[in-house]
Amino acid sequence: MSKRRKKEQHEEHIDESWLIPYADILTLLLALFIVLFSMSTIDAQKLEKMSQAFNQALSGGTGILDYPSPMPEDEAQAIDDIEGQEDSEDKEKAERIEKLELENIQKKVNAYIAENKLTDKLDTSLTDEGLLLTIRDNVLFASGSADVRPEDVHTADEISELLVMSPPRNIIISGHTDNVPISNPRFESNWELSVMRAISFMKIVLKNDKLDPAWFSAKGFGEFQPVASNATSEGRAKNRRVEVLILPITSE
């Protein structure tokens, strides 16, 4: 009797948990066959609508099918070339316009030089860097001095008026000397003299309220950028100078 009861209890507790995944697999297979069948009979328009519906459902209404296909590489390169050419043309146009502006400024400065009979003391030239105004040292300074002579301050003031431009441009004021060693207690070298001459001249120029000091800078080159031979007195006189370089806007 005891053995029979144990056998009945064992048969009543047969493990059937394997049926659940088996049933799930069958359900998935049935769904797969239905989808495959539908895809084999649905037309292209319905397939497109179905794809869009799936994309919208999966990504909040903005699916991958809503975006255009990537641009071919050769077309993208062609567009880049066109844009690069347009940028280059715009740059060249701006440079031509700025060159004309600098030429107009040069005419204005040359008119001042001719009117005041300063052709032997002031000179202008258009260079690759910009418009260069050269001032002989005997216009502003006594020999070995970095202080603008009182009688020449008005010349610096008038030059400052020539530097009032709209729009403003960066301006570099540089001092230069000959190669004759300096011999006075104030300066140990021509380099120091050239720097202080540039700064002294710039200080007077910037007393003009119409000029912004932020656009100005000063340099000193000593005897190391001669424009003539130091073997003659005439050459040394040309090398002793202050230069005012007006930079084009396109170089800023």
C-alpha positions in Angstrom: 0.0 0.0 0.0 2.8 2.4 0.9 4.7 1.7 -2.4 1.5 2.4 -4.5 0.9 5.7 -2.7 4.4 6.9 -3.4 4.1 5.9 -7.1 0.9 7.9 -7.5 2.4 11.0 -5.8 5.5 10.8 -8.1 3.2 10.7 -11.3 1.2 13.7 -10.1 4.3 15.9 -10.0 5.8 15.4 -13.4 7.9 18.5 -14.4 6.3 20.2 -17.5 8.2 23.5 -17.5 9.9 22.7 -20.8 6.6 23.3 -22.5 6.7 27.0 -22.0 9.9 27.8 -24.1 8.7 25.2 -26.6 5.5 27.0 -27.0 7.3 30.4 -27.3 9.5 29.0 -30.1 6.5 27.7 -32.0 4.8 31.1 -31.6 7.9 33.0 -32.9 8.2 30.6 -35.8 4.6 31.1 -36.7 5.0 34.9 -36.6 8.1 34.6 -38.8 6.3 32.6 -41.4 3.4 35.1 -41.4 5.8 38.0 -41.9 7.7 36.1 -44.7 4.5 35.3 -46.4 3.3 38.9 -46.2 6.6 40.2 -47.6 6.3 37.8 -50.5 2.9 39.1 -51.5 3.0 42.8 -50.5 3.7 45.4 -53.1 6.5 47.9 -52.9 4.3 50.8 -51.9 2.9 48.9 -48.9 6.5 47.8 -48.0 7.6 51.4 -47.9 4.7 52.4 -45.7 5.4 49.4 -43.4 9.1 50.4 -43.1 8.2 54.0 -42.3 5.8 52.9 -39.7 8.4 50.7 -38.1 10.9 53.5 -38.1 8.5 55.9 -36.6 7.5 53.5 -33.9 11.1 52.6 -33.0 12.7 56.1 -33.1 9.9 58.5 -32.2 8.8 59.4 -35.7 12.2 60.0 -37.3 13.5 56.9 -38.9 16.5 56.2 -41.0 14.3 55.9 -44.1 13.3 59.5 -43.6 16.9 60.7 -44.4 18.4 61.0 -47.9 21.1 58.6 -48.9 24.7 59.9 -48.3 26.1 62.1 -51.1 28.5 60.4 -53.4 32.1 61.2 -52.6 32.9 62.7 -56.0 29.9 65.1 -55.7 30.9 66.1 -52.2 34.4 66.8 -53.4 33.1 68.9 -56.3 31.1 71.0 -53.9 34.2 71.5 -51.7 36.2 72.6 -54.7 33.5 75.1 -55.7 33.4 76.5 -52.1 37.2 76.7 -52.0 37.3 78.5 -55.3 34.7 81.0 -54.1 36.6 81.7 -50.9 39.8 82.2 -52.9 38.0 84.6 -55.3 36.6 86.5 -52.3 40.0 86.8 -50.8 41.6 88.1 -54.0 38.8 90.6 -54.4 39.3 91.9 -50.9 43.1 92.1 -51.5 42.5 94.2 -54.6 40.1 96.5 -52.8 42.6 97.0 -49.9 45.4 97.7 -52.4 43.4 100.5 -53.9 42.7 101.8 -50.4 46.4 101.9 -49.6 47.1 103.6 -52.9 44.6 106.3 -52.0 46.3 106.7 -48.6 49.7 107.0 -50.4 48.4 109.7 -52.6 47.2 111.6 -49.6 50.6 111.3 -47.9 52.5 112.2 -51.1 50.3 115.4 -51.4 51.3 116.4 -47.9 55.0 115.8 -48.7 54.9 117.8 -51.9 52.9 120.7 -50.3 55.4 120.9 -47.4 58.5 120.4 -49.7 59.6 117.3 -47.7 60.6 115.1 -50.6 64.2 114.9 -49.4 63.0 113.9 -45.9 59.9 111.8 -46.3 59.2 109.0 -48.8 56.4 106.4 -49.4 56.4 103.1 -51.1 53.9 100.2 -51.5 55.5 96.9 -50.5 54.4 93.3 -50.1 53.8 94.1 -46.4 51.8 97.3 -46.9 52.2 101.1 -47.3 55.6 102.2 -46.0 56.3 105.8 -44.9 60.0 106.5 -44.4 61.2 109.5 -42.3 64.8 110.5 -42.3 66.3 110.8 -38.8 67.4 114.4 -39.4 63.7 115.4 -39.7 62.9 114.5 -36.1 66.1 113.8 -34.1 69.5 115.3 -33.3 72.5 113.1 -33.7 72.6 110.4 -31.0 69.3 111.5 -29.5 66.0 109.7 -29.2 64.0 112.8 -28.3 62.0 114.5 -31.1 63.2 118.1 -31.4 60.7 120.7 -30.3 60.7 122.4 -33.7 59.8 119.0 -35.4 56.9 118.0 -33.1 54.5 119.7 -35.5 55.7 117.3 -38.3 54.9 114.3 -36.1 51.5 115.8 -35.4 50.8 116.3 -39.0 51.9 112.7 -39.8 49.5 111.5 -37.1 46.6 113.1 -39.0 47.6 111.2 -42.1 47.3 107.9 -40.1 43.6 108.6 -39.2 41.8 106.0 -41.4 38.4 104.3 -41.6 38.5 101.5 -41.0 41.7 101.6 -38.9 44.7 99.5 -39.7 47.5 98.0 -37.7 50.6 100.3 -37.8 54.1 99.4 -37.0 56.6 102.1 -36.2 60.3 101.0 -36.4 63.6 102.7 -35.7 66.8 102.1 -37.7 70.4 103.4 -37.4 73.6 103.2 -39.4 76.5 101.0 -38.2 78.6 103.6 -36.5 78.9 102.7 -32.8 77.0 105.1 -30.5 79.1 106.8 -27.8 77.1 108.4 -25.1 76.1 107.5 -21.6 72.3 107.1 -22.4 72.5 104.3 -24.9 74.8 101.3 -24.9 74.0 100.3 -28.5 72.4 101.4 -31.8 69.7 98.9 -31.0 68.6 100.7 -27.9 68.7 104.1 -29.8 66.5 102.7 -32.6 63.9 101.3 -30.2 63.7 104.6 -28.2 63.4 106.7 -31.4 60.4 104.6 -32.5 58.8 104.8 -29.1 59.4 108.6 -28.8 57.8 109.2 -32.2 54.9 106.9 -31.5 54.1 108.7 -28.2 53.7 112.0 -30.1 51.6 110.4 -32.8 49.3 108.8 -30.2 48.5 112.2 -28.6 46.1 112.4 -31.5 42.7 111.4 -29.9 41.5 110.1 -33.2 44.0 107.3 -33.1 43.6 104.1 -31.0 46.9 102.9 -29.4 45.6 99.3 -29.7 46.4 99.4 -33.4 50.1 100.6 -32.9 53.3 98.8 -32.1 57.0 99.8 -32.0 60.2 98.0 -33.0 63.9 98.7 -33.1 66.2 97.1 -35.7 69.4 99.0 -35.0 71.9 98.8 -37.9 70.7 95.4 -39.0 68.2 96.3 -41.8 70.2 98.9 -43.9 68.7 100.2 -47.1 72.0 101.6 -48.4 75.7 101.0 -47.9 77.2 102.3 -44.7 80.5 102.9 -46.5 79.4 106.4 -47.5 77.9 109.3 -45.5 75.0 109.4 -47.9 74.3 105.7 -47.4 74.5 106.1 -43.6 72.1 109.0 -43.7 69.5 106.8 -45.6 70.0 104.1 -43.0 69.2 106.4 -40.1 65.4 106.5 -40.3 62.0 105.9 -38.8 59.6 103.8 -40.7 55.8 103.8 -40.4 54.3 100.6 -41.9 50.6 100.6 -42.5 49.4 97.0 -42.8 46.5 96.0 -45.1 43.3 94.9 -43.4 43.5 91.5 -45.2 46.8 90.6 -43.4 45.2 91.0 -39.9 
